[in-house]
Amino acid sequence: MSAAPTATLTVGVQEDRTRIVFRFSGATTVTPLLQGNILDLRFSRAADMDISELRASPPRLVREVRRVSAAGAPVRLALTLEPGVRQRQFVDGDRVVVDLLPPEGGLQPATGADAAAREAPLPALQPVRGNARVQLVEEANVTRVTVTWPAPA
């Protein structure tokens, strides 16, 4: 089984836009769908793509980034944008360029409640409470660690 082609991404932030460039190992296209403040990017190719840095530190105009597609399927990303952000995109050879543009009139200043909510997001699930059981088994060529949680983690 051959490894999936890889793709890389770079981000550039300027005063008038945030640009995200996806570079694939061959020509590809993207179908964007902006619904509310969720931008769904559906690429025409499957690829291994590391979005961990983008997820950990979303650039200006982006609140959250998630990969929606399964491994081996064409890449699909969901970007949660600041309210009113506009987008445009184009393809240049093996690069797909997505520009995020501030809303007409600029970004609205966050209210105290909005700012507090952005600084301390609520977890999607309640944390697991209790003690986990850890079992360590060492054999000649293998070490196995098994963790049993008190509830689904």
C-alpha positions in Angstrom: 0.0 0.0 0.0 1.5 3.3 -1.0 1.6 6.3 1.2 -0.9 9.1 0.5 0.5 12.1 -1.3 1.5 15.0 1.0 0.3 18.6 1.1 1.7 21.5 2.9 0.2 24.8 4.0 1.6 28.2 4.7 -0.2 31.2 6.3 0.5 34.9 5.7 -1.3 37.7 7.6 -1.5 41.2 6.1 -3.6 44.2 7.1 -6.1 43.6 4.3 -6.3 39.8 4.4 -5.2 36.5 5.8 -3.8 34.1 3.1 -3.7 30.4 3.5 -1.8 28.5 0.7 -2.2 24.8 0.3 0.5 23.1 -1.9 -0.3 19.6 -3.1 1.9 17.1 -4.9 -0.2 17.6 -8.1 -2.8 19.9 -9.5 -5.9 20.1 -7.4 -9.1 22.2 -7.0 -11.1 23.4 -4.1 -14.8 23.9 -3.7 -15.5 26.4 -0.9 -18.9 26.7 0.8 -19.4 29.6 3.3 -22.4 29.1 5.5 -22.7 31.7 8.3 -19.2 31.9 9.7 -18.2 28.3 8.7 -16.0 28.0 5.6 -16.1 24.4 4.3 -13.1 23.7 2.0 -13.5 20.6 -0.1 -10.3 19.7 -2.1 -10.3 17.3 -5.1 -7.4 15.2 -3.8 -6.6 13.1 -0.8 -3.3 14.1 1.0 -1.6 13.8 4.3 -1.6 17.4 5.7 -0.3 18.6 9.1 -2.7 21.2 10.3 -1.6 21.1 14.0 0.1 24.5 14.0 -2.9 26.1 12.3 -5.2 24.5 14.8 -3.1 25.5 17.8 -2.6 29.1 16.7 -5.4 30.1 14.3 -4.4 33.2 12.3 -6.3 36.5 12.2 -9.9 36.2 11.1 -10.0 32.5 12.0 -11.3 31.1 15.3 -11.0 27.4 14.7 -9.8 24.8 12.1 -10.9 21.2 11.9 -10.2 18.4 9.4 -13.5 16.8 8.5 -12.3 14.2 6.1 -11.2 10.7 6.9 -7.7 9.4 6.1 -7.5 8.5 2.4 -10.5 10.6 1.4 -10.2 14.0 -0.4 -9.1 16.7 2.1 -12.0 18.6 3.6 -11.4 21.3 6.2 -13.9 23.4 8.2 -12.7 26.9 9.3 -14.8 28.8 11.8 -14.3 32.5 10.9 -14.9 35.7 12.7 -18.4 37.0 11.9 -18.7 38.7 8.5 -15.4 37.5 7.1 -15.4 37.2 3.3 -13.4 34.7 1.3 -12.0 34.3 -2.2 -9.8 31.6 -3.7 -7.8 30.7 -6.8 -5.7 27.9 -8.1 -2.1 28.4 -9.3 -0.7 25.1 -10.6 -0.2 22.8 -7.5 -1.2 25.7 -5.1 -4.7 26.4 -3.8 -4.8 30.0 -2.4 -7.6 31.0 0.0 -7.8 34.7 1.0 -9.9 35.6 4.0 -11.0 39.3 3.9 -12.2 41.3 6.9 -15.9 42.2 6.9 -17.0 45.4 5.2 -16.4 48.1 7.8 -13.8 46.1 9.7 -14.1 43.7 12.6 -16.5 44.6 15.3 -14.8 45.0 18.7 -15.6 42.1 21.0 -17.9 42.8 24.0 -16.7 41.7 27.4 -18.8 38.4 27.2 -17.5 37.7 23.7 -13.9 38.3 24.7 -14.2 36.1 27.8 -15.8 33.3 25.8 -13.0 33.4 23.2 -10.3 33.3 25.9 -11.8 30.4 27.8 -13.6 28.0 25.4 -15.8 25.4 27.0 -14.9 21.8 26.3 -17.2 19.9 24.0 -17.5 17.1 26.6 -17.3 17.1 30.3 -13.9 15.9 31.6 -13.6 12.3 32.8 -13.4 12.2 36.6 -12.1 9.4 38.8 -9.1 7.2 38.7 -7.8 5.4 35.6 -6.2 1.9 35.9 -2.8 1.6 34.3 -1.3 -1.8 33.4 2.3 -2.2 32.2 3.4 -5.4 30.6 7.0 -5.8 29.6 8.1 -8.7 27.4 11.3 -9.4 25.6 10.7 -7.2 22.6 7.5 -5.4 23.5 6.3 -3.1 26.2 2.5 -2.6 26.4 0.7 0.1 28.4 -3.0 -0.3 28.9 -5.1 2.5 30.4 -8.7 1.8 31.5 -10.7 5.0 32.1 -13.7 5.1 34.4 -15.8 6.6 31.6 -15.4 7.1 27.8 -12.6 9.7 27.3 
